[in-house]
Amino acid sequence: MPAISPALRQAVRQLSDKEKEAIILKAARRDAELYDMLSYELVEEVTLQEVYNQAAETITDLLHNASGRNMSKARNKALRKAVKEIARFKRITKDAKGEVDLHLHTLRLVFEHYTGNFEGYYKSFFTATARLLLKTTQLIRKNLHEDYHLEYKPELDHFLQQIHSRNQPLSFQLPYAFEVD
């Protein structure tokens, strides 16, 4: 994203309110993410919970509707799209706890419905799930208060145990348990 020049800042300040409104609405029509961000920031009816629910529903649909000749590859592609949806949620709301909750929602879906896709010739879905789990543990440690560490520990330990019980090699180190400081 380019830096805003002082000349552009001055030009924007000199615009009338009507001109600023026209420019903002034109930009929002062209960019769906900007539209969602403006809706979240400015419209009182759009709450954090609604944005979270919409992202969770999108992630659920992505994983449930994945299709293709090789389901492991199809689920891996859906998982990548789910991670992009989580990043979009984070850019719109700036909510670290919601981001972690969406990561956990995605992991719950995977471990409840799609562990059968871990087996097979292509290990990409298994590896992507393990990477998502590792990223989730890192996000919890980095962005959330220690009280949340205790809240998420049992579920994360269960996911880690399921990954390690598969006896499939990973190219990175995954802890055996989520350590609380």
N, C-alpha and C positions, 0 to 999 in steps of 0.2 A: 504494500500500500504506500503510495507516494506521500511525502511530507507536504503539509499544507503551507504554501508560500505566504509571506506577509501581504503580498499584493492581492492574493485571492481572499484572504481574511478581510482585508479592507473593502474589497468589492462586495463581499457577502454582507458586511455591516451596512453598506449603503443601499442595499436592496430594501424595497418596501415589504411590509408583512405579507401582502398579497403575492408578490413575486417569490418570496421565500416559501410560502405555502405551495405555490404551483411547482416549484423545483422539488420540494420534498415529496409531494404526491406523485410526481412523474418518476422520481427515483424509486419510490416504493412500489409502483406498478411494474417496474422493470426487474426488481430484485426481490424474490420471495422471502429471503432471509431478512432483508432490511424491513420488509413489510411486517414480518413476525416480530422483529425487535421493536419497531415503533409501536405495534399493537400492545406488546407486553409492557413497554415503558409508559405509554400514554393513555391507554384505554383501561379504565378501572375494572371493567368486567372480565378482562383477560388476566387470570391469576397464575401464580407459579404452579399451582396444582393442575390447572387446565393444560398448561404447556407441557408439564411432566406427563400427564395422562396421554396427551396426543403423541408425544415421543415414544412412550411405552407401547402404545397401540401400533404405531408404525413399526417398531422393532418386532413385536409379536407377529404382525402380518408378514414382515420380511422373512422371518424364520419359518413360519408355518407354510407360506406359499412358495418356498424355494422348490424349484423343479429342474430336472435335467436328466441326462443319461447317467451321470455319475453323481449320486446324491451327496457324497462327501465333498466334492468340488462345489456343488450347488449350495450346500450349507455354508461352506467356507466363504463363498461370494456374498451370501446373505449376511454372514457375520461381519464381513468388512463393511457392508452397507450399514449395518446396525451401529458399528463403531463410529461411522461418519455421522449418523443421526445423533448419537450421544454428543459428539463434538459440536454439532449444530446447536443442540440444546444448551451446551455450555456457553457458546458464543452469544446466544440470545439472552440467557438469564444470568450468567456469571455465578451460578449456584453450584458450589463444590459438592455439597451433600447430595443434591439431585443428580449430579453426574455420577457419583458413586452408586447411588440407588439404581440408576439405569444400567450401570455395569452389572450390578448384582441381579437385576431383573433379567438381563440377557443371559447371564450364567445360569440362573435358575431354569430358564427355558431350555437351555442346552442340556443341562444335567437331568432334567425331568423327562425330556422327550427325544433327544437326539444322540444319546451316547452310543447307540447302535452304529452311527456313522463314524465312530472312532476306529472301528475295525475295518480292515480292507487294505487294499494296495496303496491308496493315496492317504498319506498321513497329514495332509494340509489342514483339515478341519480340527484334528486333535491338537496339532501344534498351535494353530490360531487360538483355540480355546485356552490352551495352557498360557499363551502369551497374554491373552485378555485377563486371565486370572492373576498373573504376575503384575500386570499394569494396575489392576484393581487394588491389590495389596499395597502397591507403591503409592497410589493416590490416597488411600486411606491414611497411611502413615504421614504423607506429606501435607495433606490439606485439611484433615479433620482432627478435632480434639481427641485426646486420649480416651474420653468416655465412650466415644463411638467405636474405638478399637475393641473394647470389651463387648459391645453390642454385636459387632460383625464377626467376632472371632469364631463362634461355633459353626456358622454357615461356611466361612472361608476354610476352616479346617476340614469340613466335610468335603468341599470341592477339591481341596488339595489331596485328601486321602483318595478320592476317586481317580484323580489324574495319576497318582503314583501307583495305584493298584493295577494299572494297565500294562506295566512293564514294557512300555514303548519308549525308545530313546528320544531325548530332547537335546537340541543344540545349545541350550542355556540352562542355568541352574534355577530350579524351582524349589522353594523351601517346603519342608514336610509339614510344617504347621505355621500358622500366623502368630508371630511373636508379639506379645503386648509388652510395652515398656513399663 
